[in-house]
């Protein structure tokens, strides 16, 4: 099947979070089961820099009259001998600017984000209509709000005698909805009838997220538990009614790990590799990281690692509230991330007060992320809500037991070290049910208690490292969804 993936990010070209990891790994997984996959991306500088040579496919016009060029290049990818074909929208006035893909250097959203990402959806719909004369998708798979207009543009396109192209929309995080003032709707090139309750209108605003949810033939999200949660008022962000109405075409497909990138047995970013059968390299990774970060080099100190966007959603206030107790029990914390200024400042202050026990690196460093999981004993993911989470999966893969709040994909992947789970061999981490500091503290205490029982710790760690984490089952589930989307358009 010919499948077009539409995303704002793609690892290793451009990454601000887990979306890039999924968008980078899924095409190769689909190719491995025989599918013909291409990706469409905005022409951010990092995309062009990573692709190198591209060739022009054609030029086209945005609904508001701006000209853009569609180019194609190839990205080296495991399982795709000639590389992954990548379409890039060359529109420098929209994409060639400083800051991250969504915000300027002052961390403010660009004023024209509605156009920047409408063009992504528009180009996807044009490809579905045959913009590239040499390749036309059978299914368009749009990821998150940035690509949310693709199904709407496809639904609004005039019917032709050609094959009908199916659409699939994946919610990676419902909290980020791509909301814009009503007055921007007129320039998007969509029929006026689409700006209503049964369409893009959301409390008087234009919602790119709602466009995808309403007009796509099939909807997926990134874990089975999150698929249920977003149909409730508590986690539906005002869209739970629509999601319940479309529940018959909504599935939760768990994200997975790109085993070519995240594998402690082959990871060239580590000072020493290891695996579940020969874990001797892990203590060496821990000692090397402790030394590099200025922490006390102490193999007996449980090392808690946190690789995260610094936001309240990620449960960082719980970590701050429980940090004194963690340190008092002899633990260490190593953090990598960036985000809300008050959280950055708070963690910096804690690192300055306890430099031998707390390390804080603001920003993102791919190499350091790998080394943290390899060195860590416990990976903290205490999120208030978490659609899927990849961090806990990386922790499991690298033998750093996850400590998580029982929500979303965290609930689907981490099994608490309760006695019954220890007895039947399913335990692989630490789970707390109530989002507050006392429950977080109790989970931390359970981690310390297990760490003091080395034989049990090694057994639980081995269970986590052996957990199947590859993309093939998820890719097969997506393929079934694509087939359903095509039948919906037959």
C-alpha positions, 0 to 999 in steps of 0.5 A: 500500500502507498502511504504518505506520512505527514508530520512536522518533525522526523528523527534524525532530521529534526526533533523536539519530542517523541513525535519525531521518534515515531515519525522516524521509526514508523515508515521503516517499520511499514516498509519492513512489512512490504508497504510503500511509504513516503513522508511529507515535511515542512521545509525547516532549515534542519530538514534541508540540512539533513537531507542534502540534495533534493530535486524539484517535483513541482510547484504549487500555490497555497490557498492564500496565493503564496507559491511553494515548491515541492521537493523530494530527497532520500533519507538513509533508513534501516530496511529501506535500501534506497533510503526513505523518500521524503517530500519537503515543502520549500517555502522559505518565507514560512519556514526558514527562520530561527527558533524551534519549528513552532516558536521564536527565540522568545518562546512565543508562537509565530504569528503565522503558524496557522499558515505554516501548518495549513500549508503542510495539510494543503500539500498533503491533500494535493499529493492525494489528488496527484500533485506528484505525477509519478506517485500518489498515496492510497492513504494519507496518515497525518500526525498531530495538530500540525497536520490536522488540516490534511483530512479537512482539505481532502474532504473538501476536495472536488470528487473525481473519477480517480481512486478515493484516498483514505485518511488517518489522523493520529493524536499524539497529545490532545492537550496541544490543539492548534487553536487560532482566532476565527478571522484566520479561517477565511484565508485557509481555502476551506468551505465556509460550511466547515467552520461550525460545530460539526467541523473546525469551530471550537469555542469560536476558534479554529481548531486544527486538532478538531479538523483531523478528528472530525474529517479523518476516515480513521483516528488513532492515538498512541496507546490503548489506555489513552484512547479510552481516557480522551473520551472522558471529560477529565482528559478530553480537553473539551473534545471528548464528546466528538471522540465518543461520537467517533469512538467506532473509528478510534483505536489506540496503537501503542508506540514502540522503540526504534531498536536500531537507535535504542539498543544498549547492546549496539549503542555507539553513544555509550562508553560501554555496551551491554545487554540483558545476558551480559549486563556488566557494562551498565555499572561502567556507564553509571560510573562514567556518567556520575564522573562526567556530571560531577556527581559522587561516583558511588555505585551504591547510590540509586541514580534516578534519571529524568529526560523530559520536557519541563512542564507541569504535565510531566509531573515535575512538581512532584519530583521537586516536592519529593527531592529532599526525601529522595536525597535523604535516602541516598539517591541521586538525580540527573535531569536533561530537559527544557521548558517552563522557566520556573521549573528550569530555575527550580531545578538549577537551584537544587543542583547548585545546592547539592552538586554531588547529588543533583545534576541538571542539564537544560536543553536537549542532547541526544548523546546525553539522553542515551547515556542517562538511560544507560547509567540510570537505575530508575527512570522518572516519568510521573506525568499527570497525563501521558498519551504514550510516553517513550521515555519509560520504554527507553528506560526499560530497554536500558535496564533503568526501571521506570517509576510512573503515574498510572495513566495512558501509555505508562499504564500500558507498559509498566507493571508495579513491583507489587508482591503478586507481580514479583511472584508471577514475573511480570513486574518491571517498574514502580507505579503510583495511582494518585497524582500527589507527592505522598504517593510519589514518595511511596513509589520512590521508597519502593524503588529504594527497598528493591534496590537494596535486594540486588537479586530481586532488582536484577530479576526485575531489570531483566524482565524490563529489558526483555519486554518486546519493544519493536515496531512490527506489531504496531506497524501491522496494526497501522496497516489494518487501520489504513485498510479500514480507511481505504474501505471507508472511501471505496 
